[in-house]
Amino acid sequence: CWTLSCELCPFLKDYLIAAHRSQEKGHQIALNHLGKTPLLDLNMRLGEGTGAALGMKLVELGVKVLNEMATFEEARVSREGN
C-alpha cells in the first residue's frame, strides 16, 4: 500500500517510518525500493500490525525524551572536577 502511495506522491516517502522488517515475502523488496531501514528486526511474521504498534511506541518515546529530558544544568549534573 505505501509503495503505491509513494509512486503517486514521491515526496511522501520522506515522511514514512519503517517500523519493522517483516518476514513476509516482498517486504524487504518494498523496503529497498523506498530506501528505508526499519527500526526493528525481530524476525516477526505475526501480521495484524504488531510491528507497527511496537515501532510507533518507539517513535513516541523518542519524541517524549527529546521534548521532556532535562539538560545537565536543569538536572544539576555535576561536571568533572566539581
mmCIF file of the N, C-alpha and C atoms, coordinates in Angstrom:
data_MODEL
# 
_entry.id   MODEL 
# 
loop_
_atom_site.group_PDB 
_atom_site.id 
_atom_site.type_symbol 
_atom_site.label_atom_id 
_atom_site.label_alt_id 
_atom_site.label_comp_id 
_atom_site.label_asym_id 
_atom_site.label_entity_id 
_atom_site.label_seq_id 
_atom_site.pdbx_PDB_ins_code 
_atom_site.Cartn_x 
_atom_site.Cartn_y 
_atom_site.Cartn_z 
_atom_site.occupancy 
_atom_site.B_iso_or_equiv 
_atom_site.pdbx_formal_charge 
_atom_site.auth_seq_id 
_atom_site.auth_comp_id 
_atom_site.auth_asym_id 
_atom_site.auth_atom_id 
_atom_site.pdbx_PDB_model_num 
ATOM 1   N N  . CYS A 1 1  ? 0.825  -1.190  0.000  1.00 0.00 ? 1  CYS A N  1 
ATOM 2   C CA . CYS A 1 1  ? 0.000  0.000   0.000  1.00 0.00 ? 1  CYS A CA 1 
ATOM 3   C C  . CYS A 1 1  ? 0.878  1.266   0.000  1.00 0.00 ? 1  CYS A C  1 
ATOM 4   N N  . TRP A 1 2  ? 1.894  1.309   0.877  1.00 0.00 ? 2  TRP A N  1 
ATOM 5   C CA . TRP A 1 2  ? 2.711  2.524   0.946  1.00 0.00 ? 2  TRP A CA 1 
ATOM 6   C C  . TRP A 1 2  ? 3.635  2.650   -0.241 1.00 0.00 ? 2  TRP A C  1 
ATOM 7   N N  . THR A 1 3  ? 3.986  1.543   -0.890 1.00 0.00 ? 3  THR A N  1 
ATOM 8   C CA . THR A 1 3  ? 4.816  1.672   -2.089 1.00 0.00 ? 3  THR A CA 1 
ATOM 9   C C  . THR A 1 3  ? 4.028  2.323   -3.213 1.00 0.00 ? 3  THR A C  1 
ATOM 10  N N  . LEU A 1 4  ? 2.764  1.958   -3.353 1.00 0.00 ? 4  LEU A N  1 
ATOM 11  C CA . LEU A 1 4  ? 1.904  2.578   -4.364 1.00 0.00 ? 4  LEU A CA 1 
ATOM 12  C C  . LEU A 1 4  ? 1.671  4.050   -4.035 1.00 0.00 ? 4  LEU A C  1 
ATOM 13  N N  . SER A 1 5  ? 1.441  4.348   -2.773 1.00 0.00 ? 5  SER A N  1 
ATOM 14  C CA . SER A 1 5  ? 1.244  5.743   -2.359 1.00 0.00 ? 5  SER A CA 1 
ATOM 15  C C  . SER A 1 5  ? 2.444  6.601   -2.726 1.00 0.00 ? 5  SER A C  1 
ATOM 16  N N  . CYS A 1 6  ? 3.641  6.047   -2.560 1.00 0.00 ? 6  CYS A N  1 
ATOM 17  C CA . CYS A 1 6  ? 4.860  6.794   -2.886 1.00 0.00 ? 6  CYS A CA 1 
ATOM 18  C C  . CYS A 1 6  ? 5.053  6.947   -4.386 1.00 0.00 ? 6  CYS A C  1 
ATOM 19  N N  . GLU A 1 7  ? 4.526  6.028   -5.169 1.00 0.00 ? 7  GLU A N  1 
ATOM 20  C CA . GLU A 1 7  ? 4.572  6.185   -6.624 1.00 0.00 ? 7  GLU A CA 1 
ATOM 21  C C  . GLU A 1 7  ? 3.674  7.339   -7.053 1.00 0.00 ? 7  GLU A C  1 
ATOM 22  N N  . LEU A 1 8  ? 2.541  7.484   -6.390 1.00 0.00 ? 8  LEU A N  1 
ATOM 23  C CA . LEU A 1 8  ? 1.604  8.563   -6.712 1.00 0.00 ? 8  LEU A CA 1 
ATOM 24  C C  . LEU A 1 8  ? 2.071  9.905   -6.165 1.00 0.00 ? 8  LEU A C  1 
ATOM 25  N N  . CYS A 1 9  ? 2.762  9.870   -5.040 1.00 0.00 ? 9  CYS A N  1 
ATOM 26  C CA . CYS A 1 9  ? 3.182  11.095  -4.359 1.00 0.00 ? 9  CYS A CA 1 
ATOM 27  C C  . CYS A 1 9  ? 4.606  10.871  -3.820 1.00 0.00 ? 9  CYS A C  1 
ATOM 28  N N  . PRO A 1 10 ? 5.636  11.019  -4.664 1.00 0.00 ? 10 PRO A N  1 
ATOM 29  C CA . PRO A 1 10 ? 7.010  10.642  -4.299 1.00 0.00 ? 10 PRO A CA 1 
ATOM 30  C C  . PRO A 1 10 ? 7.567  11.281  -3.024 1.00 0.00 ? 10 PRO A C  1 
ATOM 31  N N  . PHE A 1 11 ? 7.178  12.512  -2.714 1.00 0.00 ? 11 PHE A N  1 
ATOM 32  C CA . PHE A 1 11 ? 7.722  13.159  -1.511 1.00 0.00 ? 11 PHE A CA 1 
ATOM 33  C C  . PHE A 1 11 ? 7.218  12.504  -0.230 1.00 0.00 ? 11 PHE A C  1 
ATOM 34  N N  . LEU A 1 12 ? 6.184  11.684  -0.334 1.00 0.00 ? 12 LEU A N  1 
ATOM 35  C CA . LEU A 1 12 ? 5.614  11.020  0.832  1.00 0.00 ? 12 LEU A CA 1 
ATOM 36  C C  . LEU A 1 12 ? 6.636  10.136  1.546  1.00 0.00 ? 12 LEU A C  1 
ATOM 37  N N  . LYS A 1 13 ? 7.545  9.514   0.805  1.00 0.00 ? 13 LYS A N  1 
ATOM 38  C CA . LYS A 1 13 ? 8.486  8.578   1.436  1.00 0.00 ? 13 LYS A CA 1 
ATOM 39  C C  . LYS A 1 13 ? 9.389  9.252   2.460  1.00 0.00 ? 13 LYS A C  1 
ATOM 40  N N  . ASP A 1 14 ? 9.561  10.565  2.349  1.00 0.00 ? 14 ASP A N  1 
ATOM 41  C CA . ASP A 1 14 ? 10.361 11.289  3.337  1.00 0.00 ? 14 ASP A CA 1 
ATOM 42  C C  . ASP A 1 14 ? 9.675  11.353  4.699  1.00 0.00 ? 14 ASP A C  1 
ATOM 43  N N  . TYR A 1 15 ? 8.382  11.069  4.731  1.00 0.00 ? 15 TYR A N  1 
ATOM 44  C CA . TYR A 1 15 ? 7.609  11.148  5.968  1.00 0.00 ? 15 TYR A CA 1 
ATOM 45  C C  . TYR A 1 15 ? 7.241  9.776   6.523  1.00 0.00 ? 15 TYR A C  1 
ATOM 46  N N  . LEU A 1 16 ? 7.661  8.714   5.861  1.00 0.00 ? 16 LEU A N  1 
ATOM 47  C CA . LEU A 1 16 ? 7.338  7.363   6.299  1.00 0.00 ? 16 LEU A CA 1 
ATOM 48  C C  . LEU A 1 16 ? 8.423  6.807   7.204  1.00 0.00 ? 16 LEU A C  1 
ATOM 49  N N  . ILE A 1 17 ? 8.011  6.029   8.175  1.00 0.00 ? 17 ILE A N  1 
ATOM 50  C CA . ILE A 1 17 ? 8.928  5.324   9.059  1.00 0.00 ? 17 ILE A CA 1 
ATOM 51  C C  . ILE A 1 17 ? 8.639  3.839   8.902  1.00 0.00 ? 17 ILE A C  1 
ATOM 52  N N  . ALA A 1 18 ? 9.658  3.074   8.594  1.00 0.00 ? 18 ALA A N  1 
ATOM 53  C CA . ALA A 1 18 ? 9.505  1.618   8.524  1.00 0.00 ? 18 ALA A CA 1 
ATOM 54  C C  . ALA A 1 18 ? 9.662  1.081   9.943  1.00 0.00 ? 18 ALA A C  1 
ATOM 55  N N  . ALA A 1 19 ? 8.574  0.625   10.517 1.00 0.00 ? 19 ALA A N  1 
ATOM 56  C CA . ALA A 1 19 ? 8.589  0.189   11.911 1.00 0.00 ? 19 ALA A CA 1 
ATOM 57  C C  . ALA A 1 19 ? 9.401  -1.082  12.119 1.00 0.00 ? 19 ALA A C  1 
ATOM 58  N N  . HIS A 1 20 ? 9.246  -2.049  11.214 1.00 0.00 ? 20 HIS A N  1 
ATOM 59  C CA . HIS A 1 20 ? 9.954  -3.313  11.404 1.00 0.00 ? 20 HIS A CA 1 
ATOM 60  C C  . HIS A 1 20 ? 10.177 -4.008  10.072 1.00 0.00 ? 20 HIS A C  1 
ATOM 61  N N  . ARG A 1 21 ? 11.058 -4.998  10.102 1.00 0.00 ? 21 ARG A N  1 
ATOM 62  C CA . ARG A 1 21 ? 11.321 -5.820  8.922  1.00 0.00 ? 21 ARG A CA 1 
ATOM 63  C C  . ARG A 1 21 ? 10.510 -7.099  9.093  1.00 0.00 ? 21 ARG A C  1 
ATOM 64  N N  . SER A 1 22 ? 9.493  -7.234  8.277  1.00 0.00 ? 22 SER A N  1 
ATOM 65  C CA . SER A 1 22 ? 8.648  -8.424  8.311  1.00 0.00 ? 22 SER A CA 1 
ATOM 66  C C  . SER A 1 22 ? 9.341  -9.578  7.601  1.00 0.00 ? 22 SER A C  1 
ATOM 67  N N  . GLN A 1 23 ? 8.984  -10.775 7.968  1.00 0.00 ? 23 GLN A N  1 
ATOM 68  C CA . GLN A 1 23 ? 9.489  -11.968 7.294  1.00 0.00 ? 23 GLN A CA 1 
ATOM 69  C C  . GLN A 1 23 ? 8.624  -12.333 6.089  1.00 0.00 ? 23 GLN A C  1 
ATOM 70  N N  . GLU A 1 24 ? 7.568  -11.573 5.863  1.00 0.00 ? 24 GLU A N  1 
ATOM 71  C CA . GLU A 1 24 ? 6.682  -11.838 4.729  1.00 0.00 ? 24 GLU A CA 1 
ATOM 72  C C  . GLU A 1 24 ? 7.406  -11.575 3.414  1.00 0.00 ? 24 GLU A C  1 
ATOM 73  N N  . LYS A 1 25 ? 7.085  -12.383 2.418  1.00 0.00 ? 25 LYS A N  1 
ATOM 74  C CA . LYS A 1 25 ? 7.685  -12.223 1.091  1.00 0.00 ? 25 LYS A CA 1 
ATOM 75  C C  . LYS A 1 25 ? 7.373  -10.830 0.548  1.00 0.00 ? 25 LYS A C  1 
ATOM 76  N N  . GLY A 1 26 ? 8.345  -10.217 -0.025 1.00 0.00 ? 26 GLY A N  1 
ATOM 77  C CA . GLY A 1 26 ? 8.150  -8.920  -0.659 1.00 0.00 ? 26 GLY A CA 1 
ATOM 78  C C  . GLY A 1 26 ? 8.412  -7.724  0.238  1.00 0.00 ? 26 GLY A C  1 
ATOM 79  N N  . HIS A 1 27 ? 8.434  -7.933  1.533  1.00 0.00 ? 27 HIS A N  1 
ATOM 80  C CA . HIS A 1 27 ? 8.610  -6.797  2.436  1.00 0.00 ? 27 HIS A CA 1 
ATOM 81  C C  . HIS A 1 27 ? 9.991  -6.169  2.280  1.00 0.00 ? 27 HIS A C  1 
ATOM 82  N N  . GLN A 1 28 ? 11.028 -6.996  2.188  1.00 0.00 ? 28 GLN A N  1 
ATOM 83  C CA . GLN A 1 28 ? 12.382 -6.467  2.008  1.00 0.00 ? 28 GLN A CA 1 
ATOM 84  C C  . GLN A 1 28 ? 12.507 -5.757  0.670  1.00 0.00 ? 28 GLN A C  1 
ATOM 85  N N  . ILE A 1 29 ? 11.832 -6.261  -0.345 1.00 0.00 ? 29 ILE A N  1 
ATOM 86  C CA . ILE A 1 29 ? 11.842 -5.609  -1.660 1.00 0.00 ? 29 ILE A CA 1 
ATOM 87  C C  . ILE A 1 29 ? 11.231 -4.216  -1.548 1.00 0.00 ? 29 ILE A C  1 
ATOM 88  N N  . ALA A 1 30 ? 10.124 -4.111  -0.824 1.00 0.00 ? 30 ALA A N  1 
ATOM 89  C CA . ALA A 1 30 ? 9.468  -2.810  -0.639 1.00 0.00 ? 30 ALA A CA 1 
ATOM 90  C C  . ALA A 1 30 ? 10.367 -1.853  0.140  1.00 0.00 ? 30 ALA A C  1 
ATOM 91  N N  . LEU A 1 31 ? 11.013 -2.351  1.191  1.00 0.00 ? 31 LEU A N  1 
ATOM 92  C CA . LEU A 1 31 ? 11.926 -1.501  1.969  1.00 0.00 ? 31 LEU A CA 1 
ATOM 93  C C  . LEU A 1 31 ? 13.071 -0.991  1.099  1.00 0.00 ? 31 LEU A C  1 
ATOM 94  N N  . ASN A 1 32 ? 13.638 -1.880  0.305  1.00 0.00 ? 32 ASN A N  1 
ATOM 95  C CA . ASN A 1 32 ? 14.729 -1.483  -0.591 1.00 0.00 ? 32 ASN A CA 1 
ATOM 96  C C  . ASN A 1 32 ? 14.260 -0.463  -1.616 1.00 0.00 ? 32 ASN A C  1 
ATOM 97  N N  . HIS A 1 33 ? 13.080 -0.683  -2.174 1.00 0.00 ? 33 HIS A N  1 
ATOM 98  C CA . HIS A 1 33 ? 12.522 0.216   -3.189 1.00 0.00 ? 33 HIS A CA 1 
ATOM 99  C C  . HIS A 1 33 ? 12.381 1.638   -2.644 1.00 0.00 ? 33 HIS A C  1 
ATOM 100 N N  . LEU A 1 34 ? 11.984 1.747   -1.393 1.00 0.00 ? 34 LEU A N  1 
ATOM 101 C CA . LEU A 1 34 ? 11.780 3.060   -0.783 1.00 0.00 ? 34 LEU A CA 1 
ATOM 102 C C  . LEU A 1 34 ? 13.030 3.580   -0.072 1.00 0.00 ? 34 LEU A C  1 
ATOM 103 N N  . GLY A 1 35 ? 14.065 2.762   0.011  1.00 0.00 ? 35 GLY A N  1 
ATOM 104 C CA . GLY A 1 35 ? 15.289 3.194   0.683  1.00 0.00 ? 35 GLY A CA 1 
ATOM 105 C C  . GLY A 1 35 ? 15.116 3.347   2.178  1.00 0.00 ? 35 GLY A C  1 
ATOM 106 N N  . LYS A 1 36 ? 14.318 2.485   2.771  1.00 0.00 ? 36 LYS A N  1 
ATOM 107 C CA . LYS A 1 36 ? 14.039 2.576   4.207  1.00 0.00 ? 36 LYS A CA 1 
ATOM 108 C C  . LYS A 1 36 ? 14.746 1.478   4.985  1.00 0.00 ? 36 LYS A C  1 
ATOM 109 N N  . THR A 1 37 ? 15.242 1.840   6.159  1.00 0.00 ? 37 THR A N  1 
ATOM 110 C CA . THR A 1 37 ? 15.800 0.889   7.106  1.00 0.00 ? 37 THR A CA 1 
ATOM 111 C C  . THR A 1 37 ? 14.825 0.807   8.273  1.00 0.00 ? 37 THR A C  1 
ATOM 112 N N  . PRO A 1 38 ? 14.370 -0.378  8.614  1.00 0.00 ? 38 PRO A N  1 
ATOM 113 C CA . PRO A 1 38 ? 13.373 -0.488  9.681  1.00 0.00 ? 38 PRO A CA 1 
ATOM 114 C C  . PRO A 1 38 ? 13.957 -0.229  11.066 1.00 0.00 ? 38 PRO A C  1 
ATOM 115 N N  . LEU A 1 39 ? 13.104 0.240   11.971 1.00 0.00 ? 39 LEU A N  1 
ATOM 116 C CA . LEU A 1 39 ? 13.519 0.462   13.352 1.00 0.00 ? 39 LEU A CA 1 
ATOM 117 C C  . LEU A 1 39 ? 13.816 -0.857  14.055 1.00 0.00 ? 39 LEU A C  1 
ATOM 118 N N  . LEU A 1 40 ? 13.025 -1.879  13.756 1.00 0.00 ? 40 LEU A N  1 
ATOM 119 C CA . LEU A 1 40 ? 13.129 -3.170  14.434 1.00 0.00 ? 40 LEU A CA 1 
ATOM 120 C C  . LEU A 1 40 ? 13.311 -4.305  13.435 1.00 0.00 ? 40 LEU A C  1 
ATOM 121 N N  . ASP A 1 41 ? 14.038 -5.316  13.853 1.00 0.00 ? 41 ASP A N  1 
ATOM 122 C CA . ASP A 1 41 ? 14.164 -6.542  13.060 1.00 0.00 ? 41 ASP A CA 1 
ATOM 123 C C  . ASP A 1 41 ? 14.067 -7.698  14.049 1.00 0.00 ? 41 ASP A C  1 
ATOM 124 N N  . LEU A 1 42 ? 12.847 -8.114  14.342 1.00 0.00 ? 42 LEU A N  1 
ATOM 125 C CA . LEU A 1 42 ? 12.599 -9.106  15.384 1.00 0.00 ? 42 LEU A CA 1 
ATOM 126 C C  . LEU A 1 42 ? 12.164 -10.454 14.825 1.00 0.00 ? 42 LEU A C  1 
ATOM 127 N N  . ASN A 1 43 ? 12.360 -10.649 13.518 1.00 0.00 ? 43 ASN A N  1 
ATOM 128 C CA . ASN A 1 43 ? 12.026 -11.922 12.884 1.00 0.00 ? 43 ASN A CA 1 
ATOM 129 C C  . ASN A 1 43 ? 10.540 -12.263 13.056 1.00 0.00 ? 43 ASN A C  1 
ATOM 130 N N  . MET A 1 44 ? 9.687  -11.250 12.999 1.00 0.00 ? 44 MET A N  1 
ATOM 131 C CA . MET A 1 44 ? 8.254  -11.446 13.230 1.00 0.00 ? 44 MET A CA 1 
ATOM 132 C C  . MET A 1 44 ? 7.515  -11.731 11.929 1.00 0.00 ? 44 MET A C  1 
ATOM 133 N N  . ARG A 1 45 ? 6.459  -12.492 12.079 1.00 0.00 ? 45 ARG A N  1 
ATOM 134 C CA . ARG A 1 45 ? 5.542  -12.756 10.983 1.00 0.00 ? 45 ARG A CA 1 
ATOM 135 C C  . ARG A 1 45 ? 4.144  -12.906 11.589 1.00 0.00 ? 45 ARG A C  1 
ATOM 136 N N  . LEU A 1 46 ? 3.773  -11.969 12.436 1.00 0.00 ? 46 LEU A N  1 
ATOM 137 C CA . LEU A 1 46 ? 2.513  -12.070 13.156 1.00 0.00 ? 46 LEU A CA 1 
ATOM 138 C C  . LEU A 1 46 ? 1.345  -11.455 12.403 1.00 0.00 ? 46 LEU A C  1 
ATOM 139 N N  . GLY A 1 47 ? 1.614  -10.452 11.589 1.00 0.00 ? 47 GLY A N  1 
ATOM 140 C CA . GLY A 1 47 ? 0.518  -9.745  10.931 1.00 0.00 ? 47 GLY A CA 1 
ATOM 141 C C  . GLY A 1 47 ? -0.180 -8.825  11.916 1.00 0.00 ? 47 GLY A C  1 
ATOM 142 N N  . GLU A 1 48 ? -1.310 -8.323  11.533 1.00 0.00 ? 48 GLU A N  1 
ATOM 143 C CA . GLU A 1 48 ? -2.161 -7.503  12.400 1.00 0.00 ? 48 GLU A CA 1 
ATOM 144 C C  . GLU A 1 48 ? -1.487 -6.240  12.917 1.00 0.00 ? 48 GLU A C  1 
ATOM 145 N N  . GLY A 1 49 ? -0.432 -5.784  12.271 1.00 0.00 ? 49 GLY A N  1 
ATOM 146 C CA . GLY A 1 49 ? 0.192  -4.517  12.651 1.00 0.00 ? 49 GLY A CA 1 
ATOM 147 C C  . GLY A 1 49 ? 1.013  -4.557  13.923 1.00 0.00 ? 49 GLY A C  1 
ATOM 148 N N  . THR A 1 50 ? 1.428  -5.729  14.359 1.00 0.00 ? 50 THR A N  1 
ATOM 149 C CA . THR A 1 50 ? 2.196  -5.845  15.598 1.00 0.00 ? 50 THR A CA 1 
ATOM 150 C C  . THR A 1 50 ? 3.490  -5.045  15.538 1.00 0.00 ? 50 THR A C  1 
ATOM 151 N N  . GLY A 1 51 ? 4.236  -5.178  14.453 1.00 0.00 ? 51 GLY A N  1 
ATOM 152 C CA . GLY A 1 51 ? 5.491  -4.438  14.302 1.00 0.00 ? 51 GLY A CA 1 
ATOM 153 C C  . GLY A 1 51 ? 5.266  -2.941  14.262 1.00 0.00 ? 51 GLY A C  1 
ATOM 154 N N  . ALA A 1 52 ? 4.181  -2.520  13.619 1.00 0.00 ? 52 ALA A N  1 
ATOM 155 C CA . ALA A 1 52 ? 3.855  -1.092  13.560 1.00 0.00 ? 52 ALA A CA 1 
ATOM 156 C C  . ALA A 1 52 ? 3.538  -0.554  14.951 1.00 0.00 ? 52 ALA A C  1 
ATOM 157 N N  . ALA A 1 53 ? 2.824  -1.340  15.746 1.00 0.00 ? 53 ALA A N  1 
ATOM 158 C CA . ALA A 1 53 ? 2.491  -0.906  17.109 1.00 0.00 ? 53 ALA A CA 1 
ATOM 159 C C  . ALA A 1 53 ? 3.754  -0.733  17.946 1.00 0.00 ? 53 ALA A C  1 
ATOM 160 N N  . LEU A 1 54 ? 4.683  -1.662  17.833 1.00 0.00 ? 54 LEU A N  1 
ATOM 161 C CA . LEU A 1 54 ? 5.949  -1.553  18.569 1.00 0.00 ? 54 LEU A CA 1 
ATOM 162 C C  . LEU A 1 54 ? 6.782  -0.374  18.070 1.00 0.00 ? 54 LEU A C  1 
ATOM 163 N N  . GLY A 1 55 ? 6.874  -0.238  16.758 1.00 0.00 ? 55 GLY A N  1 
ATOM 164 C CA . GLY A 1 55 ? 7.655  0.850   16.174 1.00 0.00 ? 55 GLY A CA 1 
ATOM 165 C C  . GLY A 1 55 ? 7.104  2.218   16.530 1.00 0.00 ? 55 GLY A C  1 
ATOM 166 N N  . MET A 1 56 ? 5.777  2.344   16.514 1.00 0.00 ? 56 MET A N  1 
ATOM 167 C CA . MET A 1 56 ? 5.156  3.633   16.842 1.00 0.00 ? 56 MET A CA 1 
ATOM 168 C C  . MET A 1 56 ? 5.442  4.010   18.293 1.00 0.00 ? 56 MET A C  1 
ATOM 169 N N  . LYS A 1 57 ? 5.430  3.021   19.181 1.00 0.00 ? 57 LYS A N  1 
ATOM 170 C CA . LYS A 1 57 ? 5.742  3.298   20.582 1.00 0.00 ? 57 LYS A CA 1 
ATOM 171 C C  . LYS A 1 57 ? 7.176  3.807   20.720 1.00 0.00 ? 57 LYS A C  1 
ATOM 172 N N  . LEU A 1 58 ? 8.111  3.241   19.955 1.00 0.00 ? 58 LEU A N  1 
ATOM 173 C CA . LEU A 1 58 ? 9.497  3.724   19.977 1.00 0.00 ? 58 LEU A CA 1 
ATOM 174 C C  . LEU A 1 58 ? 9.585  5.179   19.534 1.00 0.00 ? 58 LEU A C  1 
ATOM 175 N N  . VAL A 1 59 ? 8.853  5.509   18.478 1.00 0.00 ? 59 VAL A N  1 
ATOM 176 C CA . VAL A 1 59 ? 8.853  6.889   17.975 1.00 0.00 ? 59 VAL A CA 1 
ATOM 177 C C  . VAL A 1 59 ? 8.263  7.823   19.028 1.00 0.00 ? 59 VAL A C  1 
ATOM 178 N N  . GLU A 1 60 ? 7.143  7.433   19.628 1.00 0.00 ? 60 GLU A N  1 
ATOM 179 C CA . GLU A 1 60 ? 6.514  8.266   20.663 1.00 0.00 ? 60 GLU A CA 1 
ATOM 180 C C  . GLU A 1 60 ? 7.455  8.480   21.847 1.00 0.00 ? 60 GLU A C  1 
ATOM 181 N N  . LEU A 1 61 ? 8.136  7.430   22.273 1.00 0.00 ? 61 LEU A N  1 
ATOM 182 C CA . LEU A 1 61 ? 9.078  7.557   23.389 1.00 0.00 ? 61 LEU A CA 1 
ATOM 183 C C  . LEU A 1 61 ? 10.262 8.447   23.030 1.00 0.00 ? 61 LEU A C  1 
ATOM 184 N N  . GLY A 1 62 ? 10.741 8.342   21.796 1.00 0.00 ? 62 GLY A N  1 
ATOM 185 C CA . GLY A 1 62 ? 11.828 9.206   21.344 1.00 0.00 ? 62 GLY A CA 1 
ATOM 186 C C  . GLY A 1 62 ? 11.440 10.674  21.369 1.00 0.00 ? 62 GLY A C  1 
ATOM 187 N N  . VAL A 1 63 ? 10.228 10.968  20.929 1.00 0.00 ? 63 VAL A N  1 
ATOM 188 C CA . VAL A 1 63 ? 9.727  12.349  20.952 1.00 0.00 ? 63 VAL A CA 1 
ATOM 189 C C  . VAL A 1 63 ? 9.613  12.837  22.389 1.00 0.00 ? 63 VAL A C  1 
ATOM 190 N N  . LYS A 1 64 ? 9.133  11.973  23.267 1.00 0.00 ? 64 LYS A N  1 
ATOM 191 C CA . LYS A 1 64 ? 8.994  12.340  24.679 1.00 0.00 ? 64 LYS A CA 1 
ATOM 192 C C  . LYS A 1 64 ? 10.356 12.662  25.301 1.00 0.00 ? 64 LYS A C  1 
ATOM 193 N N  . VAL A 1 65 ? 11.347 11.833  25.026 1.00 0.00 ? 65 VAL A N  1 
ATOM 194 C CA . VAL A 1 65 ? 12.702 12.092  25.541 1.00 0.00 ? 65 VAL A CA 1 
ATOM 195 C C  . VAL A 1 65 ? 13.226 13.410  24.992 1.00 0.00 ? 65 VAL A C  1 
ATOM 196 N N  . LEU A 1 66 ? 13.058 13.626  23.700 1.00 0.00 ? 66 LEU A N  1 
ATOM 197 C CA . LEU A 1 66 ? 13.541 14.851  23.069 1.00 0.00 ? 66 LEU A CA 1 
ATOM 198 C C  . LEU A 1 66 ? 12.902 16.090  23.688 1.00 0.00 ? 66 LEU A C  1 
ATOM 199 N N  . ASN A 1 67 ? 11.610 16.026  23.938 1.00 0.00 ? 67 ASN A N  1 
ATOM 200 C CA . ASN A 1 67 ? 10.881 17.197  24.431 1.00 0.00 ? 67 ASN A CA 1 
ATOM 201 C C  . ASN A 1 67 ? 10.939 17.387  25.941 1.00 0.00 ? 67 ASN A C  1 
ATOM 202 N N  . GLU A 1 68 ? 11.143 16.313  26.702 1.00 0.00 ? 68 GLU A N  1 
ATOM 203 C CA . GLU A 1 68 ? 10.993 16.416  28.153 1.00 0.00 ? 68 GLU A CA 1 
ATOM 204 C C  . GLU A 1 68 ? 12.258 16.133  28.962 1.00 0.00 ? 68 GLU A C  1 
ATOM 205 N N  . MET A 1 69 ? 13.300 15.654  28.331 1.00 0.00 ? 69 MET A N  1 
ATOM 206 C CA . MET A 1 69 ? 14.509 15.329  29.082 1.00 0.00 ? 69 MET A CA 1 
ATOM 207 C C  . MET A 1 69 ? 15.219 16.600  29.527 1.00 0.00 ? 69 MET A C  1 
ATOM 208 N N  . ALA A 1 70 ? 15.629 16.602  30.754 1.00 0.00 ? 70 ALA A N  1 
ATOM 209 C CA . ALA A 1 70 ? 16.318 17.769  31.305 1.00 0.00 ? 70 ALA A CA 1 
ATOM 210 C C  . ALA A 1 70 ? 17.734 17.869  30.748 1.00 0.00 ? 70 ALA A C  1 
ATOM 211 N N  . THR A 1 71 ? 18.223 19.088  30.672 1.00 0.00 ? 71 THR A N  1 
ATOM 212 C CA . THR A 1 71 ? 19.626 19.294  30.321 1.00 0.00 ? 71 THR A CA 1 
ATOM 213 C C  . THR A 1 71 ? 20.471 18.980  31.558 1.00 0.00 ? 71 THR A C  1 
ATOM 214 N N  . PHE A 1 72 ? 21.781 18.902  31.394 1.00 0.00 ? 72 PHE A N  1 
ATOM 215 C CA . PHE A 1 72 ? 22.653 18.669  32.544 1.00 0.00 ? 72 PHE A CA 1 
ATOM 216 C C  . PHE A 1 72 ? 22.449 19.759  33.598 1.00 0.00 ? 72 PHE A C  1 
ATOM 217 N N  . GLU A 1 73 ? 22.329 20.993  33.149 1.00 0.00 ? 73 GLU A N  1 
ATOM 218 C CA . GLU A 1 73 ? 22.147 22.101  34.091 1.00 0.00 ? 73 GLU A CA 1 
ATOM 219 C C  . GLU A 1 73 ? 20.816 21.987  34.814 1.00 0.00 ? 73 GLU A C  1 
ATOM 220 N N  . GLU A 1 74 ? 19.754 21.699  34.085 1.00 0.00 ? 74 GLU A N  1 
ATOM 221 C CA . GLU A 1 74 ? 18.433 21.559  34.707 1.00 0.00 ? 74 GLU A CA 1 
ATOM 222 C C  . GLU A 1 74 ? 18.404 20.405  35.705 1.00 0.00 ? 74 GLU A C  1 
ATOM 223 N N  . ALA A 1 75 ? 19.127 19.336  35.405 1.00 0.00 ? 75 ALA A N  1 
ATOM 224 C CA . ALA A 1 75 ? 19.165 18.169  36.283 1.00 0.00 ? 75 ALA A CA 1 
ATOM 225 C C  . ALA A 1 75 ? 20.242 18.294  37.359 1.00 0.00 ? 75 ALA A C  1 
ATOM 226 N N  . ARG A 1 76 ? 20.991 19.400  37.300 1.00 0.00 ? 76 ARG A N  1 
ATOM 227 C CA . ARG A 1 76 ? 22.068 19.671  38.256 1.00 0.00 ? 76 ARG A CA 1 
ATOM 228 C C  . ARG A 1 76 ? 23.111 18.553  38.283 1.00 0.00 ? 76 ARG A C  1 
ATOM 229 N N  . VAL A 1 77 ? 23.478 18.107  37.097 1.00 0.00 ? 77 VAL A N  1 
ATOM 230 C CA . VAL A 1 77 ? 24.535 17.100  36.967 1.00 0.00 ? 77 VAL A CA 1 
ATOM 231 C C  . VAL A 1 77 ? 25.866 17.812  37.150 1.00 0.00 ? 77 VAL A C  1 
ATOM 232 N N  . SER A 1 78 ? 26.675 17.287  38.055 1.00 0.00 ? 78 SER A N  1 
ATOM 233 C CA . SER A 1 78 ? 27.959 17.946  38.313 1.00 0.00 ? 78 SER A CA 1 
ATOM 234 C C  . SER A 1 78 ? 28.930 17.647  37.182 1.00 0.00 ? 78 SER A C  1 
ATOM 235 N N  . ARG A 1 79 ? 29.764 18.600  36.921 1.00 0.00 ? 79 ARG A N  1 
ATOM 236 C CA . ARG A 1 79 ? 30.799 18.464  35.897 1.00 0.00 ? 79 ARG A CA 1 
ATOM 237 C C  . ARG A 1 79 ? 32.017 17.774  36.514 1.00 0.00 ? 79 ARG A C  1 
ATOM 238 N N  . GLU A 1 80 ? 32.849 17.185  35.672 1.00 0.00 ? 80 GLU A N  1 
ATOM 239 C CA . GLU A 1 80 ? 34.057 16.524  36.147 1.00 0.00 ? 80 GLU A CA 1 
ATOM 240 C C  . GLU A 1 80 ? 34.934 17.538  36.885 1.00 0.00 ? 80 GLU A C  1 
ATOM 241 N N  . GLY A 1 81 ? 35.370 17.165  38.071 1.00 0.00 ? 81 GLY A N  1 
ATOM 242 C CA . GLY A 1 81 ? 36.245 18.033  38.851 1.00 0.00 ? 81 GLY A CA 1 
ATOM 243 C C  . GLY A 1 81 ? 35.494 19.017  39.737 1.00 0.00 ? 81 GLY A C  1 
ATOM 244 N N  . ASN A 1 82 ? 34.166 19.038  39.693 1.00 0.00 ? 82 ASN A N  1 
ATOM 245 C CA . ASN A 1 82 ? 33.387 19.967  40.539 1.00 0.00 ? 82 ASN A CA 1 
ATOM 246 C C  . ASN A 1 82 ? 32.746 19.244  41.695 1.00 0.00 ? 82 ASN A C  1 
# 
